[in-house]
Amino acid sequence: MQNAIRKIDELHAALKKLLPMKPDLQAKLDKKFRLEFNYNSNHIEGNTLTYSETELLLFFDQTQGNRTYREYEEMKAHDAALRLVKEWAADKERPLTETNIKNLNEVILAKPFWKDAITPDGQKTRRQIKVGDYKEFPNSVRLSNGEIFEYATVADTPVLMGELMQWYRDEEEKKELHPVELAALFHYKLVHIHPFDDGNGRISRLLMNYVLFKNGWPPVVIKSADKKNYLSALRRADVGDLNAFVEYIAQQLAWSVELSVKAAHGESIDEPDDLEKEISLIEKKIDIISGVHLKSREAIVALWNGCLHSFIEKYLRKFSSVEKLFNGKEIRISYVIDGRGTDATVESLNTFFNSPDSPLERLDAVGVNYRFKGMKKIRSNAQSSLQIFFLPSSYSVLIKGEQIEKKYNQVLTDEETENFINERAQNFLKEIKAELNKANS
């Protein structure tokens, strides 16, 4: 272990002589670390986005490939978490707290979701993963030899986390441990507790780098291709050989410092396999230009589950608040295939979009007509219509003549949805006020 630490100290001393880097060189290095860390840390946990798909998402805000919406969502959330720990580390006076760690879990998981699980007696089940708080169920992992490794119990977790934070504060104050030792041991102790239902590995790697950032070091990137050695080092720590894990992390940090030295000298920081990554990225850009993401069953299903289903539900909820101004209402939902409409409900629409037998390639539109009957006192009617059109190379969402149009590989964000619906609702209320003013004049 000492040899590994001596090596990174020598490399780090050489790096500090070259700092600060020219802004363009620093920006290129930051981009490289950002991409490598997000891609590899998520890949270790099973995310299937390719390197080039990750780059397209993080730097071009575009999606490619047949990935689940959650995989894109967790990659962007992980990137936000990386920015957050860098901000924390930059504030030297700010202490790290359990609340910070819970917030980090909430950031990377984004929202509650359902996940396959195994009951204590070995039965398959599904349970909801809550975010931002310690686990409510015991968790474990099956080792390569088939044995089950149990993490901290639910009851012990809050106590152990309190002890971990006290240990970290004490070691920070004493300054006896090398930064890489402190970072590696914090990573190991946290992942050994496994305090959350999900996201423990990613949070451990993020906080390991928080410690390194705070002490003026570049981040450790554990390559997904080296996952076997990473897990082996963790298992050795489990049986008491903590130095083995510290040495492993120091070896990975050496790569980061060497890369930083190269960047500071203005040398290429591309790696041997970066050529293949770049070729793959160019292929993806060509796909975009060529219009590969035209109207298709896969694209429509992904959009429905990724944003359109929730868009319709939010639209209906928002406009339902207007009902109290009227004596009655009528809601008609339908979808149009080859020019012919079919009445539906939100529930039947969901079944339609997720059925393998539905002819989604021939889908023209989905419509929601919200008709309000008999405004109180003046007996006037009003209506608002939501229409979603599925065009050959894009889809569009219209409410009362205002529209958003996007490519099939572009999902409506929650913010876009909220803003668009809120603005349309405000305009609708203005029209109602105008009717009232006309009636009273």
PyMOL commands that set and color helices and strands:
alter all, ss='L'
color gray80, all
select helices_A, chain A and resi 2-16+23-44+51-60+69-90+98-109+157-174+179-193+200-214+224-238+242-264+274-290+297-320+323-325+346-354+360-362+414-440
alter helices_A, ss='H'
color red, helices_A
select strands_A, chain A and resi 113-118+124-129+140-142+148-150+326-337+340-344+363-375+382-390+395-399+402-406
alter strands_A, ss='S'
color yellow, strands_A
deselect
rebuild
show_as cartoon
